[in-house]
C-alpha cells in the first residue's frame, strides 16, 4: 500500500569530474570493433555520424561531429576519419587521432550548405579507402527487422554515402547491430570507468531537476522554471521537455511560455549524455488541488505505479530474461489502466535510447554492465502520468568489486542510494542494481509540495 511521507530529497554528495577514456581504452574499443567485423565476415566498416546520431562514432573514436556529418572507414589495417570544414580541427579530441591510429581527411561535402567546397570529393576519398569488391558493413544509428525493410534497402546511412559505397563494394549490409544490439552490441555493456562517467552525468541532470522542482510556483512561466534548473553545460542527450497547460499531453514539448497553474498536469526532464532524469505529476499541494475525477490519483494510479517499479527493480539482476520484465510490468500495470506502450526500460548511452532487451517474448538476458534507464511511461486521460525515470547499472559481484576497488566513492554513493530506496521508500532493490542519481526512488505526486513523496 502506498502512502505519503515528508522528507528532504537525499543528497549523497557531488562526484568528482571523471576522466575521459584514454588511449589504451580507445585502442581496446577499436580492437573489439575489428574483431566483431571479422566475426561477421566483413572486410570494411563505414560508420556514419551527425549531430543527432553521434553515439556510435563517438564510442569508437571519442569524436562527435558538430554542425556537420562525419564518416569513419575501418579496415583490418587502417582507419580514416572524414570531417568537414568546421569539424576538421575538432577531430583532435579523439585520442586515436592524436596518436595517429586514425588518419584524418578533409571532405568539404560533409560541410554545411554554401560553405567552400575545395579539396578532395567524397567519392574519391571512398574509392581510395574502401577496398574494391569488399564485403562492407554500414553503421548508422538504427537496426531493422526483416519484417520492416528489405535486406537490400536496410542500410541506415544517407543515400549520398550509401550509393557510392554500393558501387565500390560487392555487398553493403547494415552492421549497426555490432554496436547497438541488446544481446551482443559492443556499446550495450559498460565497465567501472563508464559507470563513474554515467554517475556524474546522472548527478548533473538530477541536481538540475531538483533545483527546478523546488522552484515551482503557481503562476510561474515555464521559461523561468527551466531557468531555475541551472543546467550545468554537459551535452544534452535529447531536447529538454517541459509540458503543462495546453501542452500537457505533448510530452516532447519544451518550454514555450506556458504558465504553471495549480491543478494542471505536468511532465519534464533534464537529459545529458548517459542520463535522462524525468518526472511527471500534478502542480498541486494535495489531492484537493486536482480535478475532482483525479483526486484518487495516489491510490489508483501513482501508488500502484511505484509498487510496480519495486518489482521492476527486483528483476534487475543478471540472467533475468527481458521478456519476464515485460510480462511483469504488463501484469502490474495493465494496458487499459496505465497505457504503457513503450518498452518498460531500455539501455542508455551517449544516445538517450540505445536499444532494449525488454520486449514481448524476449529471451535476451539482462547482463552485468548494462546501463539501464528506468523508463516506464504510463498515461491516463484522467490521471495524467507519473514517473520515476533515472539511470541505473546492473553489476554482478565482480563488477561491483572492481568499482569498489577503483572508484570507492562512486560505489559508496550507489550503496547509499540503494539503502535509501530500500529503507525509506520501501523498494525491492537487489545488490546487483546500482542507482546512479540521488533522485532514484523519489516520486512526488504533488509537485508544489515536493517533500511529500510516495513510500510503500
Buried (B, 14 or more C-beta within 10 A) or exposed (E): EBEBEEEEBBEBEEBEEBEEBEBEBBBEBBEBBBEBBEEBEBBBBBBBBBEEBBBBBBBBBBBBBEBBBBBBBBBEEEBBBBBBBBBBEBBEBBBBBBEEBBBBBBBBBBBEEEBEEEBBEBBEBBEEBBBEEBBBBBBBBBBBEEEEBEEEEBBBBEEEBBEBBBEBBEEBBBBBBBBBBBBBBBBBBBBBBBBBBBBBBBBBBBBBBBBBBEBBEBEBBBBBBBBBBEBEEBBBBBEBBBBBBEBBEEBEBBBBEBBBEBBBBBBBBBBBBBBBBBBBBBBBBBBEBBBEEBBBBBEBBBBBBBBBBBBBBBBBBBEBBBBBBBBBBBEBBEEEEBBBEEBBBBBBBBBBBBBBBBBEEBEBBBBBBBBBBBBBBBBBEEBBBBBBBBBBBBBBEEBBEBBBEBBEBBBBBBBBBBBBBBEBBBBBBBEBBBBBBBBBBBBBBBBBBBEBBBBB
